[in-house]
Amino acid sequence: MVSSSKGGSASDADNSSGDAPESQSKSLFSEGEKVLAYHGPRIYEAKVQKAEFRKNEWRYFLHYLGWNKNWDEWVGMDRLMKYTDENIVKQQALDKKAGVDKNSKSGRSAQAKPKSSADAKVDKEEAKTTATKGKKRKADSGIEDNPATEKLIKIQIPPCFKKRLVDDWEFITQQNKLVKLPRSPTVDDILTKYLEHRSKKDGMMTDVVGEILNGLRCYFDKALPTILLYKKERPQYREAVSDNTSPSTIYGAEHLLRLFVKLPELLAYVKIDEETLIRLQQRLLEFLKFLQNNESTFFLSAYDGPKITEGGGKEKDS
C-alpha cells in the first residue's frame, strides 16, 4: 500500500493466518513472537510487541525487524502469518514477483521495507541494538551494511494526504473501486502547472525546478507498473497504457501521491551529495504544498464502483 506507516495501511493479498474465530481467551500470536506481516503487497519479518483484544478482535503492535521504530504499528490478525518455512516461501515469491534482489535466506531484500513512512532513517538506538547482535544479523538482513539506508531523504506527508492514502487503499482493495482513466489533470499536466507556478514566483529558478520535475516524471513512469499499483489495478493498467504511452499522460494525482511514499527508498540508491539532497528535499516538500493547495482540483472526490457484467453480477478481478 502506499500509505504512511502510521496510517495503518494493509495488503489486499491473501494470507494464511486462517479463518479460526477470534476469542478473547485465545490469541494466535503471542507477545515477543517473530512473525511475517503483510504491509502493502509485500511481506516483512516482524516481532509482536503487544497483543490486545479490542472491539471483538485481537490487535497486535508490530516492530518490523531491522527498521526504525517509527514503522511500528497496530495491525489485525489478517495481516499476520506464522514464521514457517511455507510462509517464508510465500514471502520470497512475492519479492521475486516485485523484482526485488534478495541476499538472504529469509527472503528479505536489501531495499525492501514497510511502506509510507517519512521517518525511515535508522536511529542511533536501533543501530546500537543491531550492533550487539553481531555480524550474523547484518549478513541475514542485508540492510544494516547498506550505506544507502543512512541517507534516506525525509519527505513529510501532510496529514490530509495520509488520510487520502488510507482512503485510496480502502477504495481499491476493500470496495473494489478504481480511479477512472484517463485522469484529468494527468501527472504531466500537474507537473506543467507547477513549473508555470514556480516560473512566475522564482523566474530564474525555473531550470532547476524543471530538472527536478523531469526526474519525478521519469520515476513515475518507471515505478508505476512495478511498485505503485495494487493487484486489482493491473488489468486496468494493461488496458489503459500501451507500449508507446507514458503512464504520466494517463494517471493523475492519486497515483502521483503514492510515488512520494516510495521516493525516499528510491532516491537512497542515487549518488548525491548531502547539500544537494537537502535542497532536493525542500523542493519536493514545496511541490507537495502545491498539491495540497490545489487538492480539490487535482484529486478525485470519488472512485469508480465495481463494473457490472451483463449477467447482473460484479465483474471478477483477474
N, C-alpha and C positions, 0 to 999 in steps of 0.2 A: 504494500500500500504505500501510498505516497502521502503520508501524513506525518505530523510530528509525533515523536515518541511519547510525549505527554498527552497527545490527543487520543491514545488508545486505539490505534489502527489495528486491523486484523487481516487475515487472508481469506479469500474465497475458496481456497483449495480444500480438498477433503483431508480429514485427519483420521488417525487410528486410535483415538482415545476411547472409543467405544460409545455405545448408547445406553449404558447402565444408568438407572435412575439415580439422581443425586440425593443424598440424605445428609442431615447434619451429623449423623453418627459415624459416617464413614467417608473419607476423602481418598480419591485415587492417588493423590500425590501428597507427600509429607514435606514439612519444613526441612531444608538442608539437602533435599534430594536433587540430583542432577537430572535434567530433563532435556527434551528437544521441544522447541517452541516455534510456532508459525509467527512470522512477522512480515506482512505483505505476502508476496508469492514465494518467499524463501523460508528455510528452517534454520534455526540457530541453537547452539548449545546455551543452556541457561541453568540457573540454580534457584530453587524455590526458597525465598527468604521468609515469607509468611504465608499462612493459609487461613482464610476466614470464611465463614458461612454467612452470606449476605443475601437477603431477599430470595430465599429458597434456592440458592445456588452457591457452590464453592467458588471463591475468588482467590487468586494466587498472585503474590507480589514477586516478580522475577528480577534477577540480575543476569544480564547477558554476559557470559564468561569472556573476559578479555577486553571488555568495553567499559567506558566511563559510566559511573553510577547515574548520570543524567539520563541514561537509556532505561533505567529501571521503571517498571510499570506494573499495574494490576491487570490481570487477564483472566478470562474464563477458562473452564475446563476444555472447551472446544479448541483452544489454541495450543494445547499441550499434548505431548506424546511421551511415552516411556523411553528411556535411553537404552534401546535394544539394538542389536545388530540389524534386525529387519528395518527398523525406523532410520538407522544411520544410512542404509542403502537408499531409502527414500529421499533422505536429505541430499545424498550425493547425486541422485538422479535429477533433482531439481536444480542443483548447482550446475550440472552438465547442460541441462536444458537452457539455463540462463547464460551459458557460455562463459562461466567463471573458471579461471585457472585455479586448481587446488594443489596444495603442497603438504597435505597432512592426511593421515589415515582416517581421521574423523570426518573428513569431507568439508571442513571449513576452508574458506578461501582467504587469500591474502587481502582482498579488498572488500569482502562481504561484511556487512554489518546491519543491525536493525535500522529501519528507515526513519526519516523525518525528524532528526534532531539538529538543533542549531549549535549544540554544545558537544561535538564529537571528539574533541581533543582529550587524550588520556591525561588525567590529572596526576599530581605527584603521589597522592595516596594510592591510586590504582597502580602506578608504576612501581611503587615500593613493595606493594603486595605481590606483584608479578615477579619482582626480582628475587624474593625469598623462595619462590617455587622452583628456581633453578633453570638450567638450560633446557631440560626436557620440556618444560611448559612452553618455552619460546619456540622450540622446534615443532611442537604439536600444533600450536595455534597459528603460526605463520603470520602473526600480526605484530607482536612486540618488536621484532627485529626490523620492521619495515619503516624506514625513516619518513615515508610519506605521511604516516599517521601523526607525526609530530608537528606538522604544519598545515593541518586542516583549516581551511578558511571558515570563518564563522558567519553564517547568514541567519539573522534573527527573523523568523517568520512572524509577521504581525498576528495577533490573536484572531482577528476576523478571518484571516486566511487559514489558520489552523483549523477553525471551525469548518471552513469550506472544504478542506482536505478530508476531514472526517465525514462530512455530508456526502462528498464525492464518492468515498468508499462505500458508504451506506446505499446510495442510489444504485450503484453499479453492481455490487456484489450481493446485496441483500434484496433489493427491489427490482433487479433485472432491468434497470433503465440504462439508457445510453445518451451520450452527448450527440445531438443531431449534427450530421456533417453534410456539406462543408460548413464550417463556422464563419460567422461574420461579426466582428472583425477576426481575421486569421492572425496567427502568430506574426507573420510577415507584416500585416497591417499595423499591429500593435508596436512592433519594433520601429517601423517607419514613423508612426505618430510620435514615439518617444524621441527619435532623432530630431524631428521638427521642433518638438518642445524644447530640447536642450539647445538646439541651434539658436532659437530666439532668446534663450536665457543666458547662454555662455559664449555664443559667437565662435571664437577661435578654437574652442574645445571640441568642436563637432567631430573632427577627425579621430580623436582619442575615443570618444563615445561610439562613433561608428564602427571602430575596430572591435570594441567590446561587444556591440550588438551583432556584428557578423559572427563573432565567436559563439554567442548564445544561439544564433540561428543554426550554426553548424552542429553544435552539441545537441540541440533539439532534434534535428533531422536524423542524427545518428542514434540518439538514445531512445527516441520514441518507440520504435518497433522492438527494442531489446529489453528495456527496463522501465518504461513509463506506462505500459498498457496492462490492464487486468486481463485475465484469461478470457473473460466474457466479451472483451472489446476486440479481440483479434480477428474474428470473422468480419467485423465491420471495417477494420483496417485493410484487410485483403480486398474488400470490395471498393473502398474509397481511394486507396493510394496505388497508382500504377507505377511501373518501373521508372518512368521518366517524370514522376511527380514528387515534389518535396512535401513532406508532412507539414512543414511550416506554412504551406499555402492551403492546407485543408483543415488543420486543427486550430484551436483557439486558446484563450486564456486558461481554461480549465486544465489542459494538459501542460501548458507552459508553467503553471504554478508547481506542478509535480516535478518539473526539472529542477526548480530551486531547492527542493528537498535533497536531490541527488548531487547537486553541483559540488558541495564540499568534498564528497567522496571522489568525484571525477577529477576535480582540479588538484587533488592531493598528489596525483601522479604526473603533473606538469612541472617542468623545471622552471621555477620562477623565484626571483629574489624576494626577500621579506618586505621591502619597501613597496615594490610593485604589487605584492599580494594585498597589502593594506589598502592601497589605492583602489585595487580591483574590488575589494570587499565593500568599500564605500560606494563605488559606482553601482554595484549590484543592489545595495540597500536603497539607493536613490531610485533605481528602476522599480523596486518593489513598492516604494512610496507612490510612484506614478501609477502603478497598477491599482493601488489602494484608493487613490483619489478618483480613479475612473472605474471603480468596481462595478457600479450599476450599468455602465456602458459596455465593459469588456466581458463580463461574466453572465452566463445564463441564469435566469431566475428559476428555471425548471428543466429537468431532463426528459427525454422521450420515454414513454412507458413501453412495456413489452409488446412486441409485434403479435398480431392475431392472425392465425392461419385461416384458410378457407373453411376448415372443419370447425372453427369456433374456439380452438384451444390456443394456448400460448405457444409461440414458436420456440422450439427446444434449442438451447445453446449447444454449439458444437465445440 
